[in-house]
Amino acid sequence: MKFTIDEFLAKLPLPATEKWKEGIWDLEPFEKQGVRLVFFAPRGTDYQTAHDEDEFYFIARGTGEIVIGGERFNCTAGDAFFVPAGVEHRFENFSEHFATWAVFF
């Protein structure tokens, strides 16, 4: 299987919800044996809340900041971050073309 950023960006945003007022900016193209791949390209505000699973973020495009448990980190394409299950986190001050892959397990 091959997954490309441009392929997924062309499908976004998904329809808005009460939580994601500017539309949903993620797709989940793959899941197997408790591991899930998610493509996330937020625009506007990142309304994430803590998840029930551990996750890795692999920054694919752009720059920004990730706040993990109240600690702020700069992020740019090529960076990776671990977020433990149950820890509040979100992206802030991200560039127009920001995109990341997330792996939940």
MDTraj code that builds the backbone (N, CA, C; nanometers):
import mdtraj as md
import numpy as np

residues = "MET LYS PHE THR ILE ASP GLU PHE LEU ALA LYS LEU PRO LEU PRO ALA THR GLU LYS TRP LYS GLU GLY ILE TRP ASP LEU GLU PRO PHE GLU LYS GLN GLY VAL ARG LEU VAL PHE PHE ALA PRO ARG GLY THR ASP TYR GLN THR ALA HIS ASP GLU ASP GLU PHE TYR PHE ILE ALA ARG GLY THR GLY GLU ILE VAL ILE GLY GLY GLU ARG PHE ASN CYS THR ALA GLY ASP ALA PHE PHE VAL PRO ALA GLY VAL GLU HIS ARG PHE GLU ASN PHE SER GLU HIS PHE ALA THR TRP ALA VAL PHE PHE".split()
xyz = np.array([
    [0.0836, -0.1188, 0.0000],
    [0.0000, 0.0000, 0.0000],
    [0.0873, 0.1240, 0.0000],
    [0.0419, 0.2231, -0.0717],
    [0.1117, 0.3514, -0.0734],
    [0.0129, 0.4595, -0.0334],
    [0.0572, 0.5489, 0.0551],
    [-0.0248, 0.6598, 0.1012],
    [0.0496, 0.7887, 0.0713],
    [-0.0150, 0.8842, 0.0062],
    [0.0523, 1.0099, -0.0257],
    [-0.0215, 1.1289, 0.0348],
    [0.0558, 1.2297, 0.0713],
    [0.0001, 1.3509, 0.1307],
    [-0.0989, 1.4172, 0.0358],
    [-0.0605, 1.4352, -0.0890],
    [-0.1484, 1.5045, -0.1833],
    [-0.2804, 1.4303, -0.2030],
    [-0.2755, 1.2981, -0.2050],
    [-0.3967, 1.2173, -0.2190],
    [-0.4938, 1.2463, -0.1046],
    [-0.4424, 1.2533, 0.0171],
    [-0.5287, 1.2751, 0.1323],
    [-0.5741, 1.4194, 0.1440],
    [-0.4866, 1.5136, 0.1134],
    [-0.5266, 1.6544, 0.1188],
    [-0.6425, 1.6831, 0.0242],
    [-0.6466, 1.6145, -0.0890],
    [-0.7544, 1.6349, -0.1861],
    [-0.8899, 1.5905, -0.1305],
    [-0.8894, 1.5058, -0.0291],
    [-1.0138, 1.4547, 0.0302],
    [-1.0607, 1.5362, 0.1503],
    [-0.9807, 1.6313, 0.1943],
    [-1.0112, 1.7073, 0.3160],
    [-1.0595, 1.8483, 0.2832],
    [-1.1377, 1.9105, 0.3677],
    [-1.1878, 1.8585, 0.4949],
    [-1.3108, 1.7705, 0.4756],
    [-1.3340, 1.6851, 0.5730],
    [-1.4595, 1.6128, 0.5833],
    [-1.5610, 1.7083, 0.6461],
    [-1.6898, 1.6773, 0.6411],
    [-1.7911, 1.7693, 0.6942],
    [-1.7657, 1.8092, 0.8394],
    [-1.8025, 1.9318, 0.8709],
    [-1.7869, 1.9856, 1.0070],
    [-1.8757, 1.9095, 1.1050],
    [-1.8307, 1.9112, 1.2304],
    [-1.9090, 1.8540, 1.3400],
    [-1.9181, 1.9598, 1.4494],
    [-1.9874, 1.9287, 1.5563],
    [-1.9956, 2.0230, 1.6675],
    [-1.8575, 2.0527, 1.7261],
    [-1.7722, 1.9496, 1.7343],
    [-1.6375, 1.9675, 1.7884],
    [-1.5438, 2.0321, 1.6866],
    [-1.5472, 1.9867, 1.5609],
    [-1.4576, 2.0348, 1.4551],
    [-1.5361, 2.1285, 1.3643],
    [-1.5500, 2.2519, 1.4065],
    [-1.6361, 2.3494, 1.3399],
    [-1.5882, 2.3893, 1.2002],
    [-1.4581, 2.3786, 1.1730],
    [-1.4032, 2.4129, 1.0406],
    [-1.3904, 2.2900, 0.9513],
    [-1.4494, 2.1792, 0.9920],
    [-1.4386, 2.0539, 0.9187],
    [-1.3389, 1.9613, 0.9853],
    [-1.3487, 1.8347, 0.9512],
    [-1.2582, 1.7342, 1.0067],
    [-1.1391, 1.7220, 0.9136],
    [-1.0198, 1.7335, 0.9708],
    [-0.8970, 1.7385, 0.8920],
    [-0.8112, 1.6147, 0.9109],
    [-0.8741, 1.4989, 0.9302],
    [-0.7953, 1.3766, 0.9367],
    [-0.8658, 1.2627, 0.8643],
    [-0.7858, 1.1694, 0.8185],
    [-0.8328, 1.0470, 0.7549],
    [-0.7613, 0.9300, 0.8199],
    [-0.8290, 0.8169, 0.8270],
    [-0.7713, 0.6971, 0.8862],
    [-0.7665, 0.5881, 0.7803],
    [-0.6582, 0.5826, 0.7019],
    [-0.6540, 0.4908, 0.5882],
    [-0.6164, 0.3461, 0.6203],
    [-0.5711, 0.3190, 0.7449],
    [-0.5198, 0.1848, 0.7702],
    [-0.5346, 0.1494, 0.9171],
    [-0.5788, 0.0244, 0.9412],
    [-0.5826, -0.0295, 1.0773],
    [-0.5618, -0.1796, 1.0706],
    [-0.4752, -0.2291, 1.1587],
    [-0.4507, -0.3724, 1.1643],
    [-0.3971, -0.4085, 1.3017],
    [-0.4588, -0.5060, 1.3636],
    [-0.4145, -0.5616, 1.4914],
    [-0.3851, -0.4533, 1.5953],
    [-0.4767, -0.3586, 1.6083],
    [-0.4637, -0.2566, 1.7114],
    [-0.3718, -0.1414, 1.6779],
    [-0.3193, -0.1363, 1.5563],
    [-0.2353, -0.0240, 1.5121],
    [-0.3134, 0.0517, 1.4059],
    [-0.3221, 0.1840, 1.4229],
    [-0.3980, 0.2679, 1.3311],
    [-0.3103, 0.3779, 1.2745],
    [-0.3136, 0.3973, 1.1428],
    [-0.2442, 0.5075, 1.0769],
    [-0.3459, 0.6170, 1.0493],
    [-0.3106, 0.7401, 1.0861],
    [-0.3984, 0.8555, 1.0658],
    [-0.3184, 0.9653, 0.9968],
    [-0.3792, 1.0275, 0.8976],
    [-0.3230, 1.1464, 0.8346],
    [-0.3985, 1.2655, 0.8917],
    [-0.3250, 1.3653, 0.9439],
    [-0.3862, 1.4804, 1.0106],
    [-0.3240, 1.6079, 0.9560],
    [-0.4074, 1.6955, 0.9024],
    [-0.3614, 1.8222, 0.8445],
    [-0.4522, 1.9349, 0.8926],
    [-0.4400, 1.9731, 1.0191],
    [-0.5340, 2.0714, 1.0752],
    [-0.5254, 2.2066, 1.0064],
    [-0.6384, 2.2720, 1.0003],
    [-0.6478, 2.4100, 0.9527],
    [-0.7292, 2.4853, 1.0572],
    [-0.6955, 2.6100, 1.0793],
    [-0.7688, 2.6848, 1.1824],
    [-0.7215, 2.6457, 1.3203],
    [-0.8075, 2.5809, 1.3968],
    [-0.7773, 2.5415, 1.5341],
    [-0.7758, 2.3905, 1.5459],
    [-0.6809, 2.3375, 1.6206],
    [-0.6734, 2.1942, 1.6490],
    [-0.7532, 2.1681, 1.7767],
    [-0.8645, 2.0992, 1.7638],
    [-0.9539, 2.0733, 1.8774],
    [-0.9313, 1.9366, 1.9402],
    [-0.8139, 1.8784, 1.9217],
    [-0.7873, 1.7460, 1.9772],
    [-0.8077, 1.7416, 2.1272],
    [-0.8431, 1.6240, 2.1728],
    [-0.8461, 1.5943, 2.3158],
    [-0.7600, 1.4694, 2.3374],
    [-0.7363, 1.4350, 2.4611],
    [-0.6537, 1.3174, 2.4910],
    [-0.7167, 1.1921, 2.4311],
    [-0.6320, 1.0987, 2.3909],
    [-0.6772, 0.9730, 2.3313],
    [-0.6570, 0.8576, 2.4295],
    [-0.7251, 0.7474, 2.4030],
    [-0.7145, 0.6282, 2.4873],
    [-0.5955, 0.5406, 2.4503],
    [-0.5221, 0.5785, 2.3460],
    [-0.4097, 0.4988, 2.2981],
    [-0.2822, 0.5828, 2.2984],
    [-0.1672, 0.5156, 2.3081],
    [-0.0402, 0.5836, 2.2839],
    [-0.0348, 0.6204, 2.1361],
    [0.0457, 0.7223, 2.1028],
    [0.0595, 0.7577, 1.9616],
    [0.1937, 0.8230, 1.9332],
    [0.2362, 0.8059, 1.8114],
    [0.3510, 0.8773, 1.7569],
    [0.3006, 0.9716, 1.6494],
    [0.3558, 1.0926, 1.6457],
    [0.3338, 1.1860, 1.5355],
    [0.4634, 1.1950, 1.4563],
    [0.4517, 1.1869, 1.3252],
    [0.5643, 1.2062, 1.2343],
    [0.5289, 1.3254, 1.1463],
    [0.5947, 1.4381, 1.1706],
    [0.5625, 1.5608, 1.0983],
    [0.6070, 1.5450, 0.9533],
    [0.5106, 1.5600, 0.8618],
    [0.5366, 1.5349, 0.7201],
    [0.5600, 1.6623, 0.6405],
    [0.4970, 1.7705, 0.6821],
    [0.5040, 1.8940, 0.6024],
    [0.4783, 2.0123, 0.6947],
    [0.5498, 2.1217, 0.6697],
    [0.5252, 2.2464, 0.7413],
    [0.5938, 2.2560, 0.8759],
    [0.5526, 2.3565, 0.9521],
    [0.6089, 2.3839, 1.0843],
    [0.4969, 2.4201, 1.1801],
    [0.5284, 2.4184, 1.3075],
    [0.4318, 2.4581, 1.4089],
    [0.4857, 2.4286, 1.5466],
    [0.3937, 2.4169, 1.6386],
    [0.4266, 2.3796, 1.7765],
    [0.3304, 2.2696, 1.8190],
    [0.3820, 2.1762, 1.8969],
    [0.2970, 2.0752, 1.9574],
    [0.3057, 2.0943, 2.1081],
    [0.1913, 2.0958, 2.1727],
    [0.1838, 2.1077, 2.3182],
    [0.1439, 1.9701, 2.3703],
    [0.2311, 1.9116, 2.4528],
    [0.2081, 1.7785, 2.5084],
    [0.2120, 1.7906, 2.6600],
    [0.0983, 1.7678, 2.7234],
    [0.0929, 1.7765, 2.8690],
    [0.1407, 1.9099, 2.9219],
    [0.1120, 2.0180, 2.8505],
    [0.1502, 2.1520, 2.8932],
    [0.2900, 2.1946, 2.8517],
    [0.3692, 2.1032, 2.7961],
    [0.5041, 2.1373, 2.7499],
    [0.5005, 2.1637, 2.5997],
    [0.5612, 2.2732, 2.5559],
    [0.5562, 2.3181, 2.4170],
    [0.6869, 2.2834, 2.3446],
    [0.6713, 2.2281, 2.2220],
    [0.7861, 2.1923, 2.1386],
    [0.7662, 2.2492, 1.9990],
    [0.8721, 2.3039, 1.9403],
    [0.8680, 2.3396, 1.7983],
    [0.8686, 2.2109, 1.7189],
    [0.8003, 2.2118, 1.6045],
    [0.8024, 2.0936, 1.5188],
    [0.8135, 2.1354, 1.3732],
    [0.8831, 2.0521, 1.2971],
    [0.9035, 2.0755, 1.1552],
    [0.9098, 1.9404, 1.0842],
    [0.8946, 1.9427, 0.9539],
    [0.8978, 1.8186, 0.8768],
    [1.0211, 1.7365, 0.9127],
    [0.9996, 1.6089, 0.9397],
    [1.1073, 1.5182, 0.9780],
    [1.1114, 1.4891, 1.1267],
    [1.0431, 1.5699, 1.2083],
    [1.0403, 1.5473, 1.3529],
    [0.9396, 1.4382, 1.3892],
    [0.9626, 1.3722, 1.5021],
    [0.8709, 1.2720, 1.5555],
    [0.8477, 1.2996, 1.7027],
    [0.7248, 1.2739, 1.7494],
    [0.6863, 1.2980, 1.8885],
    [0.6036, 1.1814, 1.9391],
    [0.6270, 1.1438, 2.0651],
    [0.5478, 1.0415, 2.1316],
    [0.4518, 1.1091, 2.2277],
    [0.3261, 1.0661, 2.2261],
    [0.2253, 1.1170, 2.3196],
    [0.1631, 0.9959, 2.3894],
    [0.1823, 0.9843, 2.5208],
    [0.1229, 0.8722, 2.5937],
    [-0.0298, 0.8827, 2.5976],
    [-0.0949, 0.7690, 2.6092],
    [-0.2399, 0.7655, 2.6221],
    [-0.2840, 0.8536, 2.7387],
    [-0.3943, 0.9255, 2.7181],
    [-0.4529, 1.0059, 2.8247],
    [-0.3918, 1.1427, 2.8448],
    [-0.2874, 1.1783, 2.7709],
    [-0.2205, 1.3078, 2.7881],
    [-0.2792, 1.4094, 2.6901],
    [-0.3204, 1.5242, 2.7415],
    [-0.3725, 1.6320, 2.6572],
    [-0.2625, 1.6805, 2.5630],
    [-0.3001, 1.7062, 2.4388],
    [-0.2033, 1.7558, 2.3404],
    [-0.2780, 1.8220, 2.2254],
    [-0.2066, 1.9068, 2.1534],
    [-0.2644, 1.9757, 2.0379],
    [-0.1508, 2.0442, 1.9613],
    [-0.1817, 2.0791, 1.8375],
    [-0.0895, 2.1581, 1.7567],
    [-0.1353, 2.3031, 1.7583],
    [-0.0384, 2.3948, 1.7625],
    [-0.0668, 2.5382, 1.7607],
    [0.0313, 2.6072, 1.6668],
    [-0.0062, 2.7252, 1.6224],
    [0.0819, 2.8108, 1.5415],
    [0.1424, 2.7353, 1.4229],
    [0.0620, 2.6510, 1.3595],
    [0.1134, 2.5709, 1.2491],
    [0.0980, 2.6448, 1.1169],
    [0.1871, 2.6127, 1.0242],
    [0.1885, 2.6772, 0.8929],
    [0.0691, 2.6307, 0.8094],
    [0.0468, 2.7029, 0.7025],
    [-0.0694, 2.6786, 0.6165],
    [-0.0732, 2.5374, 0.5590],
    [0.0421, 2.4801, 0.5316],
    [0.0474, 2.3486, 0.4676],
    [0.0925, 2.2392, 0.5640],
    [0.0714, 2.2590, 0.6931],
    [0.1122, 2.1617, 0.7943],
    [0.0379, 2.0289, 0.7757],
    [0.1107, 1.9185, 0.7909],
    [0.0512, 1.7848, 0.7858],
    [0.1379, 1.6881, 0.8660],
    [0.0736, 1.5913, 0.9274],
    [0.1458, 1.4931, 1.0068],
    [0.0799, 1.3567, 0.9919],
    [0.1597, 1.2547, 1.0059],
    [0.1095, 1.1181, 1.0177],
    [0.1069, 1.0859, 1.1659],
    [0.0051, 1.0142, 1.2090],
    [-0.0023, 0.9670, 1.3473],
    [-0.0210, 0.8162, 1.3444],
    [0.0485, 0.7496, 1.4348],
    [0.0333, 0.6058, 1.4502],
    [-0.0160, 0.5813, 1.5925],
    [-0.1358, 0.5241, 1.6023],
    [-0.1962, 0.4916, 1.7319],
    [-0.1784, 0.3433, 1.7594],
    [-0.1469, 0.3112, 1.8860],
    [-0.1319, 0.1704, 1.9225],
    [-0.1647, 0.1505, 2.0693],
])
top = md.Topology()
chain = top.add_chain()
for i, resn in enumerate(residues, 1):
    res = top.add_residue(resn, chain, resSeq=i)
    for name in ("N", "CA", "C"):
        top.add_atom(name, md.element.get_by_symbol(name[0]), res)
traj = md.Trajectory(xyz[None], top)
